[in-house]
Amino acid sequence: MVVPTLEDYRFNCYKLLFYKMCEFPHFMKLSVSLLWALTGFGTSS
């Protein structure tokens, strides 16, 4: 039986954090583009 060490736990935390950081900008970009579409700024050009 393998007991997870502190290093493994830390690595998993970093991996999860990195995944969140990769997902977040995409979500923000989607929200901003949606907001622009709703307010009509996207069609003003």
Secondary structure, DSSP 8 states (H G I E B T S, - for coil): -----HHHHHHHHHHHHHHHHHHHHHHHHHHHHHHHHHHTGGG--
